[in-house]
Amino acid sequence: MKAYTEKEVNDKLDKFEGWEFEDNAIHTAFEFENFKEAFSAMTRIAFEAEKMQHHPDWHNVYNTLNITLSTHDADGVTDKDFELAKVIDELLG
């Protein structure tokens, strides 16, 4: 799978609210009411990511969740990342 160029990534990101391209990956963050809500969101994402065999890099502190997506095998952002970003947006949007 071939990674997109920076321009291609930024063009595709026009369809994704709240996502940014930096350091060869796409990033977003969510804030929830509390830790339980954040962890629940992570669990929902985890089930979908496992089905897709594509897993996010993420960081959770109390009620915040920061998500980074890139395809390590391709050393950049690919269709897999945009597919998972779409699923995340649908789950949490």
C-alpha positions as CSV (number, residue, x, y, z in Angstrom):
1,M,0.0,0.0,0.0
2,K,1.4,3.4,-1.0
3,A,1.4,6.4,1.3
4,Y,-0.2,9.6,0.1
5,T,1.8,12.7,-0.4
6,E,1.3,15.7,1.9
7,K,-0.9,17.4,-0.6
8,E,-3.0,14.3,-1.2
9,V,-3.5,13.9,2.6
10,N,-4.5,17.6,3.0
11,D,-6.9,17.4,0.1
12,K,-8.6,14.3,1.6
13,L,-8.7,15.9,5.1
14,D,-11.1,18.5,3.7
15,K,-13.8,15.9,4.2
16,F,-12.8,15.3,7.9
17,E,-13.6,17.9,10.5
18,G,-11.1,18.1,13.4
19,W,-8.3,16.1,11.8
20,E,-4.9,17.5,11.0
21,F,-1.8,16.3,9.2
22,E,1.5,16.5,11.0
23,D,4.6,14.3,11.4
24,N,3.5,12.0,8.6
25,A,0.3,11.1,10.3
26,I,-3.3,12.4,10.8
27,H,-4.3,13.5,14.3
28,T,-7.5,14.4,16.2
29,A,-8.6,14.8,19.8
30,F,-11.9,14.3,21.7
31,E,-13.0,15.5,25.1
32,F,-15.6,13.6,27.0
33,E,-17.6,14.3,30.2
34,N,-15.4,11.9,32.3
35,F,-12.9,9.0,32.1
36,K,-15.7,6.4,31.8
37,E,-17.0,8.1,28.6
38,A,-13.5,8.4,27.1
39,F,-12.8,4.7,27.9
40,S,-16.1,3.7,26.4
41,A,-15.3,5.5,23.2
42,M,-11.9,3.8,23.1
43,T,-13.6,0.4,23.5
44,R,-16.0,1.1,20.6
45,I,-13.1,2.2,18.4
46,A,-11.0,-0.8,19.5
47,F,-13.6,-3.3,18.2
48,E,-13.8,-1.6,14.8
49,A,-10.0,-1.2,14.5
50,E,-9.6,-4.9,15.3
51,K,-12.1,-5.8,12.5
52,M,-10.1,-3.7,10.1
53,Q,-6.7,-5.0,11.4
54,H,-5.6,-1.4,11.6
55,H,-4.9,0.1,15.0
56,P,-4.6,3.7,16.2
57,D,-1.8,5.2,18.2
58,W,-3.7,6.9,21.0
59,H,-3.2,8.6,24.3
60,N,-5.9,9.0,27.0
61,V,-5.7,11.1,30.1
62,Y,-8.9,11.3,32.2
63,N,-11.5,12.7,29.8
64,T,-9.4,13.4,26.7
65,L,-8.5,11.1,23.9
66,N,-5.8,12.0,21.3
67,I,-5.7,9.8,18.2
68,T,-2.9,9.4,15.7
69,L,-3.3,7.4,12.5
70,S,-0.6,6.3,10.1
71,T,0.3,3.1,8.3
72,H,3.6,2.0,9.6
73,D,4.2,-0.5,6.8
74,A,3.8,2.3,4.2
75,D,5.6,4.9,6.4
76,G,2.8,7.4,6.0
77,V,-0.9,7.9,5.6
78,T,-2.9,5.5,3.4
79,D,-6.5,4.6,2.7
80,K,-6.5,2.5,5.8
81,D,-6.0,5.6,7.9
82,F,-8.8,7.5,6.2
83,E,-11.1,4.4,6.5
84,L,-10.5,4.2,10.3
85,A,-10.8,8.0,10.7
86,K,-14.2,7.8,9.0
87,V,-15.3,5.0,11.4
88,I,-14.1,7.0,14.4
89,D,-16.0,10.0,13.2
90,E,-19.1,7.9,12.7
91,L,-18.8,6.3,16.2
92,L,-18.1,9.6,18.0
93,G,-19.7,12.2,15.8
